[in-house]
Amino acid sequence: QVQLVESGGGLVQAGGSLRLSCAASSRTLSITVMTWYRQAPGKERELVATISVGGSTKYADSVRGRFTVSRDNVKNTGYLQMNSLKPEDTAVYYCNAEILTGSGLSKIWGQGTQVTVSS
């Protein structure tokens, strides 16, 4: 079955940058929308950014201007470039892909990657 594999998380000081990747295990499926979420301890899951097949993007107010979401449709890989990181960005980041199959739309999730920003 298709899986999403996330990478790129780690520990960084405030003001630093990280680039997260979300790679599908198969290039044959059709990803309509790829979305990045994050969840910090004691907080609800938060939508960070999303990108459609056509490249239309949306960002949470808290990350707009600092984060950039992109995708490579050939590689079936999504990216989240995070700049000017703040301690409040600390969370587990999850990617989600909405895929189109013969049965309709389904969602698959990455395993999550920890991002820790120190002050």
HUGISUL-V896350 format. One record per residue. N is the residue number from 1. RES is the residue in one small letter. SS is DSSP state (A for helix, B for strand, O for the rest). OMEGA is omega as a letter, one per 20 degrees, with the letter a starting at -180 (NA if undefined). D_CENTER is the distance of its C-alpha to the mean C-alpha in Angstrom with 1 decimal. Layout:
[[N & RES & SS & OMEGA & D_CENTER] [N & RES & SS & OMEGA & D_CENTER]]
This chain:
[[1 & q & O & a & 20.2] [2 & v & O & r & 16.8] [3 & q & O & r & 14.1] [4 & l & B & a & 10.6] [5 & v & B & a & 10.7] [6 & e & B & r & 8.3] [7 & s & B & r & 10.0] [8 & g & O & r & 10.6] [9 & g & O & r & 10.9] [10 & g & B & a & 14.3] [11 & l & B & a & 17.0] [12 & v & B & r & 17.5] [13 & q & B & r & 20.1] [14 & a & O & a & 19.7] [15 & g & O & a & 19.5] [16 & g & O & a & 17.7] [17 & s & O & r & 14.6] [18 & l & B & r & 11.9] [19 & r & B & r & 9.7] [20 & l & B & r & 6.8] [21 & s & B & r & 7.2] [22 & c & B & a & 6.6] [23 & a & B & r & 10.2] [24 & a & B & a & 12.3] [25 & s & O & r & 15.6] [26 & s & O & r & 17.5] [27 & r & O & a & 17.8] [28 & t & O & a & 20.1] [29 & l & O & a & 18.0] [30 & s & B & r & 17.1] [31 & i & B & a & 13.5] [32 & t & B & a & 14.3] [33 & v & B & r & 11.1] [34 & m & B & a & 7.4] [35 & t & B & r & 5.7] [36 & w & B & r & 3.2] [37 & y & B & r & 6.2] [38 & r & B & r & 8.2] [39 & q & B & r & 11.8] [40 & a & O & r & 14.7] [41 & p & O & r & 18.0] [42 & g & O & a & 20.2] [43 & k & O & r & 17.7] [44 & e & O & r & 16.3] [45 & r & O & a & 12.7] [46 & e & B & r & 11.3] [47 & l & B & a & 9.3] [48 & v & B & a & 7.6] [49 & a & B & r & 7.1] [50 & t & B & r & 7.8] [51 & i & B & a & 9.6] [52 & s & B & r & 12.6] [53 & v & O & a & 14.7] [54 & g & O & r & 16.9] [55 & g & O & r & 14.4] [56 & s & O & a & 14.7] [57 & t & B & r & 12.2] [58 & k & B & a & 12.1] [59 & y & B & r & 11.3] [60 & a & O & a & 12.4] [61 & d & O & a & 15.7] [62 & s & O & a & 14.9] [63 & v & O & a & 12.5] [64 & r & B & a & 14.1] [65 & g & O & r & 15.9] [66 & r & O & a & 14.0] [67 & f & B & r & 10.4] [68 & t & B & r & 10.0] [69 & v & B & r & 7.6] [70 & s & B & r & 9.3] [71 & r & B & r & 10.1] [72 & d & B & a & 13.1] [73 & n & O & r & 14.8] [74 & v & O & r & 17.4] [75 & k & O & a & 15.4] [76 & n & O & a & 13.0] [77 & t & B & r & 10.1] [78 & g & B & a & 6.9] [79 & y & B & r & 6.4] [80 & l & B & r & 5.5] [81 & q & B & a & 9.2] [82 & m & B & r & 10.3] [83 & n & O & r & 14.0] [84 & s & O & a & 16.8] [85 & l & O & a & 15.1] [86 & k & O & r & 17.1] [87 & p & A & r & 18.0] [88 & e & A & r & 16.7] [89 & d & A & a & 13.1] [90 & t & O & a & 13.9] [91 & a & B & r & 12.0] [92 & v & B & a & 10.3] [93 & y & B & a & 6.5] [94 & y & B & r & 5.6] [95 & c & B & a & 4.0] [96 & n & B & r & 7.0] [97 & a & B & r & 9.3] [98 & e & B & a & 12.5] [99 & i & B & r & 15.2] [100 & l & B & r & 18.7] [101 & t & B & r & 21.4] [102 & g & O & r & 25.2] [103 & s & O & a & 24.9] [104 & g & B & a & 22.6] [105 & l & B & r & 18.9] [106 & s & B & r & 17.1] [107 & k & B & r & 13.7] [108 & i & B & a & 12.3] [109 & w & B & r & 9.9] [110 & g & B & a & 8.7] [111 & q & O & a & 11.0] [112 & g & O & r & 9.0] [113 & t & B & a & 9.5] [114 & q & B & r & 11.7] [115 & v & B & r & 11.7] [116 & t & B & a & 15.2] [117 & v & B & a & 16.8] [118 & s & B & a & 20.6] [119 & s & O & NA & 23.0]]
